[in-house]
Amino acid sequence: MNFLYPGFLFSLLAVAIPILIHLFNFRKFKKVYFSNVQFLKAAKEQQASRSKLKDILILICRVLAILFLVLAFAQPYFSSGTSINPAAGNLINIYIDNSYSMSAVNTEGSLLDEAKRKAKEIGSQFFPNDRFQLTTNDFEGRHQRLVGYEELVNLIDEIKISAAVRSLQQVINRQQQADTAKRNVFNYVMSDFQKTFTGNSTLVKGANHRFSFIRIPANTIPNIAVDSVWSLSPAHQPGDQEKFVIQLHNYGRETGNGISVKLVINNQQKAISTLTVPAGKSVKDTMTFSGLTSGWQKATINIKDYPIVFDDELKFSFKVGTGLKILQIAGDPEERYIRSLFAGDKYFALHTMPESNISYSSFSAYDLLILSGLKTPSSGLVQQLKSYVKNGGSVVIFPDLQAGAAIYNPFLQALSLPGILSVRADTVQVSKIELNSNIFKDVFEEAPLKVDLPGVNRYFIYAQPGKSSREDIMQLPSGQSFFSQYQQGIGKIYLCATSLNKDDSNLSQHPLFVPLLYRIAFNSVQQQPLYYTIGKNTQLSTAQISLTQNESLRLITKQQEIIPEIRQVPGKTLLYIADQVKSPGFYELSKSDSLISTYAFNESRAESDMQYTSDQELKQIFGTPLTLTNSNTSASNATVENNHTELWKLCLVLCAVFLALEALLIRFFYKLKI
């Protein structure tokens, strides 16, 4: 057993005080004269023996009470059993949580300032030759160096609140990656220990690492956050009506009343709403507006909710297109249904090619290909379609029933589509429509109880393939496919069981034909996510970009300029940014002087939930004995706790026990039957 403050052991001399009191009885006796003391002699001998026993027991209690009180101040401890080599030196790895939650304020100031002060205090308790390594949420490379105490202090002073979010397991893994060089390793974790930070799973850690968790006390603060946003508009057209759904989440225990929500696009307010958010619940609201021009739009959703403000704003970006290009390859020059459908909207630019004169090189310029009534689809067309779909294109196929299975089976099988079993000529009606598919989702304001579905007179019976890549949008009786979507890589192929000829089906004249083709056209445009999360999304994507040897792509914002790593994959260009994005905002992707895309980055909402893990829960997820203190514990005490078991609390308890026994002896001793 060792002592943290051995100097207090000199106070054990105070044990002499009760001993001296016992040896020298300073009480004065008064003489009382009796005429006959014969009866008092026996009583005196009996009382003297009981008084002597009582005095000895009281003396023992007083001595032990003083002994354990002095030991409590000296703070004895036992080694935890982990071997320490004093000659090897120490490596002290200190993690300081600099997430947004650490910007909260308590009686000592901000939590981050308190953690920084505590880290300096702990570092000062070690020897000059010991080495230190600092860890923060940023996981900066410069912090992986082993430094002395003076340089550690400078690094600590530079720490600022960061948008990066880490888990406790990630922090432990990072600390255990340090080059120990056979040193004694001490790991300190200073945090408010939010539940989103600690998690619920048992932590995995090395056997030779000593961990000490130091809690920076924080108060549970009510908070309402802008949680997410998504679009209900199938496509963004100039001047068209736009619908965006925003979601607020209340992380507090009280209802948020009258929360004002503003939608600002390109620095102009477009919509405003007032919401009531129940405690612990989420609330959605649809914001409708119009009047946008073509190009990239920078949008922001704002609320006001103090004192936590980092999640009161959500940025997102989207592009309003100038038009959508569609190519129709027609086997029948007289077919007019596709032309009539798209000619009524200037947003669609339809170009028609006859089957006999197809320009394969122009496929990449179109967002959607429609094959209608091809008589003899060639192998060259197959190869070009496979390349087009592989690069993210969408193709719609309305077959020619007159051509038959002999012509179409090689064509379909080459495109990895099911073959034709037979041609059936009987009048039936489409029996099922999938209203939850992306094609018909949000087309109807309310799900109709009974839908007028197309009728069919003649159609192909397709083989039933595995449904892993197939989605039936409309079905015939007996589960036969009528109109299905086949996902192939990042592209799609839509296959119909009948032609556009009115003798085969009334699909081309049916009211469902318009939303069916319109939604397919809108969904054929590859949309990038509305926003990304800092620290979570390290890969961006955009439409395929061709670069010459001397050209490069740059992500530009007001604060910094990033040159991403580029990788070309079928249909798109991937941009790898690692951890270079540090702050929220809009980042413009530029090639030379031309704008290609705009990306929006936001802070993670993991820090929005101000609920904290209790000491008992921390000990459970750690899995092994854990040193857990708070910021009020002295640095020297925290240093010892990292490798030892304290006994001062036990000493205080024993001191109180013996004082209580002394009081009981003084009051009740003569009532005991001995």
N, C-alpha and C positions, 0 to 999 in steps of 0.2 A: 504494500500500500504506500502511496506517495501523497504529498500534500501540495496543493496549488499555492498556498500562502503559509509556508512553514514558520514564518516569524510569529504568527499568532500562538504557536505552541508555548511560548514563554508565559502566556497567560495561565498555563496550568498551575503556576505557583499559587493561584487563588484557591486551590484545593486546601491549602493550609488553613484558611480562615475557618471553615466548619470544624476542622480537626482541633484547632486551638480552642474554639468555643466548647467543644466536647470535653477537652482535657481540663480546662479551667472553668469551673462552674462559678460564675460571678454573682450568683443569686445569694443574698444575705438571709440567714435564718434567724428567726425570732424565738427566744426561749419562752416556753410555756410551762409553768409549774403545776405538777399534779401530785396529789396526796398519795396515789397508788398507781404505779406504772406497770403492774404485773400483767394487766390485760392488753396494754399497748405494745408490749415487746414483740409478741407474735405477729401482730398486724404490721408493725414496722418492718420486720424481716420479709414478710410476704410482699409488701408494696415496693420495697427496695429492689427486689429481683425483677419485678415487672417494669419498673422505671428504667432499670439498666438496659433491658432488652429493647425498650422503646427508643432510648437514646441512640443505641447502636444502629437500629434500623433507620432512624431519621438521618444519622450521620452518613450512612451508606447512600441514601437517596440524594442528599445534598452534594456529596462528592461526585456521584455519577452525573447529576444534572449539570454541575460546573464542567466536568470533563467533556460531556457531549456538546455543550454550548461552545467551548473553546475549539473542539474539533470541527464544528459546523463552520466557524469563521476561518479555520485553516483549510477547509474544503478538501478532504481526503478523496482519493479516487483509486480505482483498480484499473490495470491495463486491460484493453479489450481482447487481448490475445493475439492481435496482429503484430508480427515482429517488426521492430523499428531498429534500423542500423544508424546510430548517431553519426558515424563517420562518413556515411554516404551522402549526407546533405538532403535537403527537402525540395520537392517541387510542389508549389501551391498553385492550383488551378481555380480561378475565381470566375464564376459566371454572374453577371449582372443583367437582370431582366430589364430591357429598355423598350418594351412594347408600349402601346398606347395606354394601357391600364396603369402603368407606372407614372403617368403624368398626373394622376389624382393627388389630392392634397390631404395630409393629416396634420396632427398637431406639430410635427417636426418639419413641415414643409412638404415639398413634392416627394413621392415615394422614391423616385429615381435619385434625388439628391441624398436622401437618407441611405439608400443602398450604396452609393458612391462613398459616402462618409464611412460607412461600416467596412467597406472593402479596404479602404486605406488603413483603418484601425487594425484590422486583422493582419494585413501585410506587415505592419510595424512590429508585430510580436515575434517575427521570425528573425533569423540571423542574417548578417550581411551577405554571406555566400550562398544563401538559398535563392532559388530561381522561381519566377512567377510566370504564369500564362493567363491572359485575360480572354474571356469568352463573352460575347453579346449575341443578340438575335441576328445581327448582320453577318456573323460567321466570316469576318474579314480575314484575309490571308495574313495581314500584318500582325494580327493578334495571335498567330500561331507560333511566333518567336518566343523564346524564353528570355525574360528580361529581369533586371534587378529592380529593387524596390523603387528607386527614384524614377526610372522609366515607367514603371507600373503606375505610379501616381499621375504622370503626364498622360498616359493612355486613358486612365479613369476620368480625368478632367475633360477629355475630348468626347466622352460618350454623350449622345443625344438620343431623344426619343426617335424610334424607327418604326416604319410601317411593316417591317418583317415580322413574321409570326413563326415561332418554333414550339415544339412540344418538349416536355420534360425528358422524354426518351431520346430525342435528338440532341438535347444538351448533354445528357450523360454520355451518349456515344461520342460526341465531339470532344468532351474532356478526356475520355479514355484513349483518344488517338494521339495524345501528347507523347513526345519522345522522352521517356522517364530517365533514361541513362542510369538505371539502377538506383535512382533516388527514392526516398520515401515520399509517396504521393498523397497529398491532401486536396480534396475537392470541396469547394464551397459553392452552394447554389443560393443566390439571394433573389427573392421574388415575392410577389403577393400571392402566388400559387392559385391563380384562377383555375376553375374546373376545366376549362377548355385547354389550359396549358398542361395540367397534370394528367388528364385522362382518367380512365378507370382500370386499365390493364396493368398487371404486375410488371414492374420495370426490370429490364435485363441489364446487369452491370457486372464488371469484373470482380473477381474475388479479392484482389490485392489493392483495390481502391477504397479509400476512406472518404465517406460523404458526410457532409454537414449541411443541413438545410436551414437557412436563416430566413424566417418570415418577416417581411416588411408589412406591418399591420395596415390594413386598408378598410374603409367603410363600404358597405353595400350601398351603391348609388343607383337611383332610378335612371333608366335610359330607354329612349325610343330611337330606333335606327331605321334608315332607309335600307331595306333588306335586299330588294332585287327589282328588276324591271324586265318586261318582255313585250314584244309587239304582236298585235292581233292583225295587222295589215299584211296581206299575202305578198304585196310588193309596194315599194315606195315610188310614187309617181308625182311629177311636178303638179302642184295645185290640188292634189287629191286629198281626201280626208284620211287622217292617220289616227290609229288607236293604239295606245300603249297602256299596259297594265302595270301599276306600281304597287309594291307591297311594303308596308311598314310593320315592324315587330316591336312589341313592348316587352323589354327585359325586366321591368320593374314590378313592384307589387301593388301599384296603384294605377287606376285607369287614367290614360292620357286624354284629356278633353280638349276639343278645339285645336287640334294640331293642323297648322296651315301648311299645305304642300304646294310648291311652285315648280312648274316645268319651264325651263329656259332653254331656248335653242338659238345658237349663234348670237348670244347676248340679248335675245328678245324673249320676253315672257309670252308663252303660248297658251298656258292653261294654269288654273289654280283650283284648289280643292281644300275642304276642311273635313278632317276625319276624327273620330273617336276610337282610340285603340285600347281595348280591355287589357288588364294586367296579364302578362304572360301569353298573350295571343298575338296573332298576325291579322292584318286587315288589308284587303285589296281594293283598289279603285281604278277605274278606267278613265284615262284622260284623252279627250278627243280634240283635235285641232286640224287645221289645214293651212294652205298658203305657202308651202315650201317650194323652193326652186331646186333645180338639179344640182348635184354635187354632194360632197361629204358634209354631214351635219354634226355639229358638236352640241350635245344636249346634256343638261344637268337637272337633277331633281333635288330640291332644297327643302329642309324643314329647319325649325329652330327648337333646340332641346338642350338646355344647359343642365349640368356643367360639362357633360361629355359631348363633344362636338365633332370628333373626327368622322363619325358615321352619320352625320346629318346631311351629307351630300353624296350623291351617286352620279358619276359621269358615265355617259355612253355615247356611242357614235354609230351612224348608219349612213348609207348612201342612197340618195334619190336619183334613180337612173333617168337617162334621157329617152330610153326606149328598149324594147326587147326584140331581138332578131330571131325570126323563125324561118326555117327552110322546109318547104313541102316538095317531096319527090313523088310525082303523080304518075301512076300507070295509065290513068284515063284522063286525057286532056280536057274532057268535058265535065269532069268532077268539079263542083262549084261550092260545096258545103264548107270546106276549110277557108276558101277565099272569102265567102260571105261572112263567116264568123269573125275573122280578124280584121276585115276591112273597115268595120264600124268603129274601131278604136285606133286613134293615131299613135298610141303608145306602142302598138305592135307593128313591126316592119316585116311583112310577109313577102318572101320571094319563092316563086315556084319554078321547079326544074322538071322537065320530062324525063321519064325513065331512060330514054334513049340517049340523053345528053347530060350526064351528071358530071359536075365539076367537083371532084373529090378534094382538091386542095382548099376549097373554100369552106369546108365543114367547120373548121375551128373558129370561124367568124360568127357562127350562129349559136344561140342559146338553146334552141330546140329543133330537132329534126322530126318531121312527120312523114311516114311512108304510107301512102294510100293507094291500094289497088295495084301493086306491082305485079306485072305479068310473069316476068322471068328474072328475079333478083340474082345478080351475078356474084361470083366469088370475090371479085374486086370490091364490090360494095360491102360484102361481109367484112373484109379486112379493114376497110376504112371505118365501118361502124364500130368494130371492136376497139380500134384505136381511139375513136371519138368518145365512147362510153368509158374507156379506161381513164381518160383524162377528165372525167367528171361530167360528160354530156348526157342529155336525156333524149330518148328516142321513143316515138309512138308508132306502133305498127297496126294498120287496118289492112288485113289480107284481102286478096282477090279469091273468092271462093271457087271461081271457074278454073283457076290454075290448079287447084287440088293439092292433095298431100304429096304427090310425086315431085312437084316443083318446090313446095314450101318446106318439106321436112329437112332436106340438106341445109337450106338457108337458116331455119330455126335452130337446128342442132349445132350448126357452126357458131351461133350466137349464144350457146348454152341455154336454150329455151326448150320447153317440152315439145315433143313431136306430135303430129296429128294422127289420131287413131281412125277417124272417119268424118264424113260430112253428113250431117243430119238435116233433113228437110221436114220439120214439123213446127207448127205454130205454138210457141210457148212465150211466157213472160218472165222477165228477170225477177227472181224470187227474193233476192236479198241485196241490200246496199249497205256498205260499211260507212256509217256516218261519222265514226270516230277516226277515220283515216285522215292523213294530211290533206287529201284531195277535197273532202267534203267537210272537214272540220271548220266550224264557224260560218259555213255557208247559210245554214238555217238559224234564225234567231231562236227558235224552239224546235226540238226534235218532233217532227210530224208523226202522228199516230199511224197514218196510212199514207204511203207515198205512191204516186202514179209512176210506175217503172216502165222502161222500154219493152216493147214487144219484139220478138224475133221469129222469123220464118225459116231461116236457113243459117247454119253455123257449124263451126269446127268443134269436134270433140277432141280435147287435148289430153295427152297422157298426164297422169297425176304424179308429179315429181315430189321430192322432199320439200316441205314448206319452209325450210330454213331461210330461203332467200325470196320467197314469194309472198305477196300480200294480195288477197282477193278483194278488189274494190267493189265489184258487182258479180253476183253468181246466178247461174241458172238452176232450175230444179235438179235435185239429186246431187247438189254440191258441185256441179260442173262450172268451170271457170268461164266467165263472160268477159270481164275486163280486169286484168291483174297487173300488178307492178312487180318487177324483178330487180332486186338490188344487185349490181355487179360492181364491186369495188366502190368507188365514190360516184359512179354513174348509175343511171336507171334506164330500164326498158319497160315500156307499157305495151301489153299485147292484148288485142281484142279478138273475140271468137268469131266476129262477123265483119262484113265490109260496110262501107258507107252507102252502098246502093240501097235505095228505099225499098226495093223488092225483097231484099234480104232482112232488113230491119228498119224500124223507125227511129233508131238511135240518132241519126243525123238531123232529124226533125223534132226530136224530143226536147223539152225544156232543160233536162239534165245535161244535154250536150254542151251547152254554153259554159256552165260552171266547171264541168269536167275538163274541158280543154284549156279554159282560162287558168284554172288552178294548177294544172300540169305545167303550163307555160311559166307561171309565177314561181313555182317550186323548182324549175330548172335552173334558176339563177342561184349561183353559189353565194350564200350570205355568210359573212364573217360574224363571230360573236359580238353582241352589243358592247361588251366590256370584258376586261381581264382583271385578275386579282394579283396585286404585287406579292412576290414571293412564292406564289402558287403556280402561275402560268409563266413558263420560261420559253415556250414555243409559240410563235405566231404563224399564221398562214395567210396567203394571198393568192390571187389568180396567178397563173404561171407567168413569170417575167423573164424575158430574154436579156442577157447582159453580155456586152463585149468584154474584151480582155481588160480594158482600162476603166470600165464602169463599176460602180459599187452602189449599194443601197445604204441609206442612212435614216435612222429614226431621230427626229429632231423635235425638241421642245424648248421652251424658253430657258430652262435651267441647264440642259445638257444635250449632247449629241452622241448617239450610239451607232456603231457600225456592227450590225449583227452578222453572225455566221449564217451562210446561205446553203441550203440543200434543195436540189430540184427533185421532185417526185412527180409521178403521173398526175397531171391536171392542176398542180399548184406548186407554189414555192414556199418552203418552210424557212422561217427566220428563228434562229436560236439566240436569245438575249441573256441567258444565264441569270445572274442577279444584278444586272446593270441598271434596271429600273428601280429607283429608290423612292420616288415621290409620286403621288397621284396626279393625274392630268391627262392631257391629250398629246399623243405622240404621232407626228406625221411622217409617213414613209415616203422618201423622195428618191428619185432616180435622176441624177443630174439636177435640173431645176424643175422637173415635173413632179406633181403630187400623184402618188399611186394609191395611197390608202391612209386612213386616220384611225388610230387605235386609242381606246380609252382605258386607263388603269385606275383602279380603286384600291383602298385599303381593305384587308380582310375583315369580315364581320365577326371573326372568332373572338376579338377583343371586346365586343359589344356587351357580352353577358358578364356582368359584374358579380358573379357568384364565385365563392372561394372554397377550396378544399380544406376540410378540417384537419387538425393534427392527427386524429385517429385514422382518417381516410388516407392521409399521406403515409403513415406507418404501414397500413395494409397493402397499398400498391407497391411500396418499396420492397416488401417481402422479407427483409432481414432487419436486424436491429439498426435503428436509424437515430442519428443525433439531430434533434430538431429543437431549435431555439428561436427567439425573436430578436428584433433589432435592439431591444433594451439590454440584452445580455452583453457583458463586457467582452472585449475582443480576446483577452487572455483566457477567459472562461470558454469561449467558443473554440479557441485553438485546442485546449485540453480535451474538450468534449469530442473532438474529431477522432480521438483514438483511445478514450478512457471512459469508464463508468463512474459517475459521480456518486458520492455518499453523503454530501452535506445535508440533503433533505432528510435522510434517515437519521442523521445526528440530531437535527432539530426536533424530530418527532420523539426520539428517545429522551431528549432533555425535557420536553413537555410531559412525558409520561412519568418521569421520576419526580418532577415538581408536584404533579398531581398526587403521586403516592405519598409524598411528604405531608401534603395537606391532609390527606385521609388518615394518616397515622396520628397526626397531632390531634385531630378531632375525634376519632372513633376508636383509638387503641384500647382504652379501658373498657369499652363495651364488648370487645371480642372475648370469646370464651377460650382460654388457653389451658 
